């Protein structure tokens, strides 16, 4: 699953780069601009960032306070990771999934679209990435905590 997620993130990055390049080219070379392309930039970047959260945690490449963490023994590191998952990641992720599903569903029911003329339709698509990314984060956090628990207690 994470190999597929990695590929999706890479494709989103490449699409973002192409989108920004074309938008800049249109704006400065052809003196033309597209609201939809500008909105697509933040849609692609948002999806890449949100989906990257779970991938980064799964790869153990996330940001942490290494000043303290590096000096801990393996058992203490494992407990810091497990407690961090239970106290920080899990509660906020469950809350975001719970509210995010309704957030995206309401956008779908209302047929929400950009308020800018020429903007993107189907705002529910990008809003659906929010709960999806945090579901993936919950799964990644579970695997992360399990890996650290087993590294100490196997």
C-alpha positions as CSV (number, residue, x, y, z in Angstrom):
1,X,0.0,0.0,0.0
2,X,2.8,2.4,0.8
3,X,4.6,1.8,-2.5
4,X,1.4,2.9,-4.2
5,X,1.1,5.9,-1.9
6,X,4.7,6.8,-2.7
7,X,3.9,6.7,-6.4
8,X,0.8,8.8,-6.0
9,X,2.8,11.5,-4.1
10,X,5.5,11.5,-6.8
11,X,2.9,11.9,-9.5
12,X,1.2,14.8,-7.5
13,X,4.6,16.4,-7.2
14,X,5.3,16.2,-10.9
15,X,1.8,17.4,-11.8
16,X,2.4,20.4,-9.4
17,X,5.7,21.2,-11.1
18,X,4.1,21.0,-14.6
19,X,1.1,23.0,-13.5
20,X,3.2,25.8,-12.0
21,X,5.5,25.9,-15.0
22,X,2.6,26.2,-17.4
23,X,0.8,28.8,-15.3
24,X,4.0,30.9,-15.1
25,X,4.6,30.5,-18.9
26,X,1.0,31.5,-19.6
27,X,1.2,34.5,-17.3
28,X,4.5,36.0,-18.2
29,X,5.1,34.9,-21.8
30,X,1.6,35.0,-23.2
31,X,0.1,37.5,-20.7
32,X,-2.7,35.1,-20.0
33,X,-3.8,33.6,-16.7
34,X,-6.2,30.9,-15.5
35,X,-7.9,30.9,-12.1
36,X,-8.5,27.2,-12.5
37,X,-4.8,26.5,-13.0
38,X,-3.9,28.6,-9.9
39,X,-6.5,26.7,-7.9
40,X,-5.2,23.4,-9.2
41,X,-1.8,24.3,-7.8
42,X,-3.0,24.4,-4.3
43,X,-5.2,21.4,-4.8
44,X,-2.3,19.3,-6.0
45,X,0.1,20.6,-3.4
46,X,-2.5,20.0,-0.6
47,X,-3.1,16.5,-1.7
48,X,0.6,15.8,-1.9
49,X,1.2,17.3,1.5
50,X,-1.7,15.5,3.2
51,X,-0.9,12.1,1.7
52,X,2.7,12.6,2.5
53,X,2.0,12.8,6.2
54,X,1.3,9.1,6.5
55,X,4.1,8.2,4.2
56,X,6.6,10.2,6.2
57,X,5.6,8.7,9.5
58,X,5.7,5.2,8.0
59,X,9.2,5.8,6.7
60,X,10.2,7.2,10.1
61,X,11.4,10.4,8.4
62,X,9.1,12.8,10.3
63,X,10.2,15.8,12.4
64,X,10.9,15.3,16.1
65,X,13.0,16.9,18.8
66,X,16.2,15.0,18.1
67,X,18.2,17.0,20.7
68,X,16.5,14.8,23.4
69,X,15.5,11.8,21.4
70,X,18.9,10.9,20.2
71,X,20.2,10.5,23.7
72,X,17.4,8.0,24.7
73,X,18.0,4.3,24.8
74,X,16.0,2.0,22.5
75,X,13.3,1.2,25.1
76,X,12.7,4.9,25.9
77,X,12.6,5.8,22.3
78,X,10.0,3.1,21.7
79,X,7.8,4.4,24.6
80,X,8.1,8.0,23.4
81,X,6.9,6.9,20.0
82,X,4.0,4.8,21.4
83,X,2.9,7.5,23.8
84,X,3.2,10.1,21.2
85,X,1.0,8.1,18.9
86,X,-1.6,7.5,21.5
87,X,-1.7,11.1,23.0
88,X,-1.1,13.2,19.9
89,X,-1.6,11.4,16.6
90,X,-4.6,9.2,17.3
91,X,-6.9,11.7,19.0
92,X,-6.5,14.5,16.5
93,X,-6.6,12.1,13.6
94,X,-9.9,10.5,14.7
95,X,-11.4,14.0,15.2
96,X,-10.3,15.1,11.7
97,X,-11.6,11.9,10.1
98,X,-14.9,12.3,12.0
99,X,-15.4,15.9,11.0
100,X,-13.7,15.6,7.6
101,X,-16.0,13.0,6.2
102,X,-19.0,15.3,6.9
103,X,-17.0,18.3,5.6
104,X,-16.4,16.6,2.3
105,X,-19.9,15.1,2.1
106,X,-21.5,18.5,2.6
107,X,-19.4,19.9,-0.2
108,X,-20.6,17.1,-2.4
109,X,-24.3,17.7,-1.5
110,X,-24.1,21.4,-2.0
111,X,-22.2,21.0,-5.3
112,X,-19.6,23.3,-3.9
113,X,-17.3,25.0,-6.4
114,X,-14.9,27.8,-6.4
115,X,-16.3,31.2,-5.7
116,X,-14.0,32.7,-8.3
117,X,-15.2,32.9,-11.9
118,X,-13.4,30.3,-14.0
119,X,-12.4,28.4,-10.8
120,X,-12.6,24.7,-10.2
121,X,-15.8,22.7,-9.7
122,X,-16.1,19.6,-7.5
123,X,-14.5,21.0,-4.3
124,X,-15.5,17.8,-2.5
125,X,-12.7,16.0,-4.2
126,X,-9.9,17.9,-2.5
127,X,-12.0,18.0,0.7
128,X,-12.2,14.2,0.6
129,X,-8.4,14.0,0.7
130,X,-8.5,15.3,4.3
131,X,-10.2,12.4,6.0
132,X,-8.5,9.9,3.6
133,X,-5.1,11.2,4.6
134,X,-5.8,11.0,8.3
135,X,-7.2,7.4,7.9
136,X,-3.9,6.6,6.3
137,X,-2.1,8.4,9.1
138,X,-3.9,6.3,11.8
139,X,-2.9,3.1,9.9
140,X,0.7,4.3,9.6
141,X,0.8,5.4,13.3
142,X,-0.5,1.9,14.4
143,X,2.3,0.2,12.3
144,X,4.9,2.7,13.6
145,X,3.9,2.1,17.2
146,X,3.7,-1.7,16.7
147,X,7.2,-1.7,15.1
148,X,8.7,0.2,18.0
149,X,6.9,-2.0,20.6
150,X,8.2,-5.1,18.9
151,X,11.7,-3.7,18.7
152,X,11.8,-3.7,22.5
153,X,9.6,-6.6,23.5
154,X,10.2,-9.4,21.0
